[in-house]
Amino acid sequence: MPHHLKSAPGRSTHRQDEAELRKTVEALIADIEENGEAAVRRMSERFDNWNPPSFRLSDSEIRDAVDSLPQQTIDDIAFAQEQIRRFALAQREALNDIEVETLPGIVLGHRNISIESVGCYVPGGRYPMVASAHMSIVTARAAGCRKVIACTPPTDGQPHAETIAAMSMAGADEIYLIGGVQAIAAMALGVAGLGPVDMLVGPGNAYVAEAKRQLFGRVGIDLLAGPTEVLVIADETADAEMVATDLLGQAEHGPTSPAILVTTSERLARELPQEIERQLEELETAEVASVAWRDYGEIILCANDEEMLAEADRLAFEHVEVLTRDPDFFLKSMRNYGSLFVGPETNVAYGDKVIGTNHTLPTLGAARYTGGLWVGKFLKTVTYQRCTPEASALVGEYCSRLCEIERFAGHKEQADLRVRRYGRPNRTRQQAE
C-alpha cells in the first residue's frame, strides 16, 4: 500500500469557496447580458485599470507591438508555433472522413467539419502566457476554423508585446485587449464588438474557468481547467535535483498547484525535501512555489512499478513525468493523464512552451474521461446516411416493429410509409408500369 511521507494540507484547508465564486461570476455575466459594452468597460476598468476607446487592437497597434521586439524573440515564437502547427496538422490528417456500406444498399458515413468561429483566451495575470496563443490559435487554424478571435488582458495597463506578436503570428483575425470574465462573456454573447463565437478555448484563473462553465451550452468549450498539476513517477535511477527542479517548475504557476512525487526509492523520497528547500533559496518565483509545495506537495512511497502505476492512474494528473528505468512500461500501461513526458530528457516545460504538443490539459481528475485541447476539439464529427429503395423497405420493417415497442406512432408511420412505397410488391408494380 502506498505510504505518504508528505501529505497536502491545502486539499482540506485552502479550498476556494466554490459557491461564492459561482455567484460572483453569475452576477458578472448577467450584468454583461443586460448592459452590454458598458458593463464590460466597467469591469475592465475595475479589474485591469483599462478602458480604451476600442478594445480591439488596430493593425498598426499590432505591427508596433511586433516591431518593438528583438528578432530573436520573433524567431523563437515562430519556432514554437511551427512545432505546434506541424503536430496539429499531423493529427488533423489522421482524422479521416468515412463512408461504408453496412448492408446492401445502406451507406453510412461521417464528416469532420471544423467549428465556424472560435474565441481564444490567452491569460495574463501573474505571468503573461505567450505560449497559450500558440496552443489555441495555431491549433484552431490547423483544424480549419474560418474565424478566430483572441483576447488577452493588459499587463500593467499596456499590451504585452510578446503576447500580441504571438497572437498575430498564430493567425488571429481579431485581437482584443480585454481579460477575465468580461472577455469570456463578451466573446460568447457578442458584446463590445466581439463574437458571438461558437466555441471558447484557452486556460485562465478560477473566474475564467467558471465563466466558461456557466456559458457552456450557449457555446462550446474545450475543457474546465483548474490549477496546474505535476506528477513525477521516479525510481532509484532518478536524482533529487531533477525531481525537485521539475516539481518546482510547475509549482511556480500558483499557490494551489499540486506537485507530487510517486517513487519506489526511499532514498529519493528522503532526499527530496532538503533539495527542494535548497532550490527555493535560489528560485526567483519561490514566494509562490514554496506555498504550493508546502500546501499541495506530496511524496508517496510505493512498493513497485505496478503500485506506482495504480497510484498515478488514481491521481489522473495533468502533467506526468516518468523518470524510471523502464519508462515505456508507463507509456504502454497508464490510462489517466493529460500529457506524459517519457524519460529524463524531456520535461513539462517543453510541453508547456515549445515541443509541439498542446499545453491546455485536463486537471482535477478530468483526465479520467477526457484528453486536452487538440485539433480534434475544433472539429464536429457529423454523420449521414442514404438507402436504396430495397434497403429502405428492409430497414423499415425492423424500424416499424421497434417503434411499436416504444409506442412512437409517428416514428412507426415514417417507416411504414417507406415499406409501402418501396416494398417488393410495389417495386414490382412500379417496374411493370
Secondary structure as the mmCIF struct_conf table of DSSP 4:
data_model
#
loop_
_struct_conf.conf_type_id
_struct_conf.id
_struct_conf.beg_label_comp_id
_struct_conf.beg_label_asym_id
_struct_conf.beg_label_seq_id
_struct_conf.end_label_comp_id
_struct_conf.end_label_asym_id
_struct_conf.end_label_seq_id
STRN STRN1 HIS A 3 LYS A 6
TURN_TY1_P TURN_TY1_P1 PRO A 9 PRO A 9
HELX_RH_AL_P HELX_RH_AL_P1 GLY A 10 THR A 13
BEND BEND1 HIS A 14 HIS A 14
HELX_RH_AL_P HELX_RH_AL_P2 GLU A 18 ASN A 35
TURN_TY1_P TURN_TY1_P2 GLY A 36 GLY A 36
HELX_RH_AL_P HELX_RH_AL_P3 GLU A 37 ASP A 48
BEND BEND2 ASN A 49 ASN A 49
BEND BEND3 PRO A 53 PRO A 53
BEND BEND4 PHE A 55 PHE A 55
STRN STRN2 ARG A 56 ARG A 56
HELX_LH_PP_P HELX_LH_PP_P1 LEU A 57 SER A 58
HELX_RH_AL_P HELX_RH_AL_P4 ASP A 59 ASP A 67
TURN_TY1_P TURN_TY1_P3 SER A 68 SER A 68
BEND BEND5 LEU A 69 LEU A 69
HELX_RH_AL_P HELX_RH_AL_P5 GLN A 71 GLU A 93
TURN_TY1_P TURN_TY1_P4 ALA A 94 ALA A 94
STRN STRN3 ILE A 98 LEU A 103
TURN_TY1_P TURN_TY1_P5 PRO A 104 GLY A 105
STRN STRN4 ILE A 106 SER A 114
BEND BEND6 GLU A 116 GLU A 116
STRN STRN5 SER A 117 TYR A 121
TURN_TY1_P TURN_TY1_P6 GLY A 125 ARG A 126
BEND BEND7 TYR A 127 TYR A 127
HELX_RH_AL_P HELX_RH_AL_P6 VAL A 130 ALA A 133
HELX_RH_PI_P HELX_RH_PI_P1 HIS A 134 VAL A 138
HELX_RH_AL_P HELX_RH_AL_P7 THR A 139 ALA A 143
TURN_TY1_P TURN_TY1_P7 GLY A 144 GLY A 144
BEND BEND8 ARG A 146 ARG A 146
STRN STRN6 LYS A 147 THR A 152
STRN STRN7 THR A 155 THR A 155
TURN_TY1_P TURN_TY1_P8 ASP A 156 GLY A 157
STRN STRN8 GLN A 158 GLN A 158
HELX_RH_AL_P HELX_RH_AL_P8 ALA A 161 ALA A 170
TURN_TY1_P TURN_TY1_P9 GLY A 171 GLY A 171
BEND BEND9 ASP A 173 ASP A 173
STRN STRN9 GLU A 174 LEU A 177
HELX_RH_AL_P HELX_RH_AL_P9 GLY A 180 LEU A 189
TURN_TY1_P TURN_TY1_P10 GLY A 190 GLY A 190
TURN_TY1_P TURN_TY1_P11 ALA A 192 GLY A 193
BEND BEND10 ASP A 198 ASP A 198
STRN STRN10 MET A 199 VAL A 201
HELX_RH_AL_P HELX_RH_AL_P10 ALA A 206 LEU A 215
STRN STRN11 PHE A 216 PHE A 216
TURN_TY1_P TURN_TY1_P12 GLY A 217 ARG A 218
STRN STRN12 VAL A 219 VAL A 219
STRN STRN13 GLY A 220 ILE A 221
BEND BEND11 ASP A 222 ASP A 222
BEND BEND12 PRO A 227 PRO A 227
STRN STRN14 VAL A 230 ALA A 234
TURN_TY1_P TURN_TY1_P13 GLU A 236 THR A 237
BEND BEND13 ALA A 238 ALA A 238
HELX_RH_AL_P HELX_RH_AL_P11 ALA A 240 ALA A 251
TURN_TY1_P TURN_TY1_P14 GLU A 252 HIS A 253
TURN_TY1_P TURN_TY1_P15 PRO A 255 THR A 256
STRN STRN15 ALA A 259 THR A 263
BEND BEND14 THR A 264 THR A 264
HELX_RH_AL_P HELX_RH_AL_P12 GLU A 266 LEU A 280
TURN_TY1_P TURN_TY1_P16 GLU A 281 GLU A 282
TURN_TY1_P TURN_TY1_P17 GLU A 284 THR A 285
HELX_RH_AL_P HELX_RH_AL_P13 ALA A 286 TYR A 296
STRN STRN16 GLY A 297 LEU A 301
BEND BEND15 ALA A 303 ASN A 304
HELX_RH_AL_P HELX_RH_AL_P14 ASP A 305 LEU A 315
BEND BEND16 GLU A 318 GLU A 318
STRN STRN17 HIS A 319 LEU A 323
BEND BEND17 THR A 324 ARG A 325
HELX_RH_AL_P HELX_RH_AL_P15 PRO A 327 SER A 333
BEND BEND18 ASN A 336 ASN A 336
BEND BEND19 GLY A 338 GLY A 338
STRN STRN18 SER A 339 VAL A 342
BEND BEND20 GLY A 343 GLY A 343
TURN_TY1_P TURN_TY1_P18 PRO A 344 GLU A 345
HELX_RH_AL_P HELX_RH_AL_P16 VAL A 348 LYS A 353
TURN_TY1_P TURN_TY1_P19 VAL A 354 VAL A 354
BEND BEND21 ILE A 355 THR A 357
TURN_TY1_P TURN_TY1_P20 LEU A 364 GLY A 365
HELX_RH_3T_P HELX_RH_3T_P1 ALA A 366 ARG A 368
TURN_TY1_P TURN_TY1_P21 TYR A 369 TYR A 369
HELX_RH_3T_P HELX_RH_3T_P2 VAL A 375 PHE A 378
STRN STRN19 LEU A 379 CYS A 387
HELX_RH_AL_P HELX_RH_AL_P17 PRO A 389 GLU A 406
TURN_TY1_P TURN_TY1_P22 ARG A 407 ARG A 407
HELX_RH_AL_P HELX_RH_AL_P18 ALA A 409 TYR A 422
BEND BEND22 GLY A 423 GLY A 423
HELX_RH_AL_P HELX_RH_AL_P19 ARG A 424 ALA A 432
#
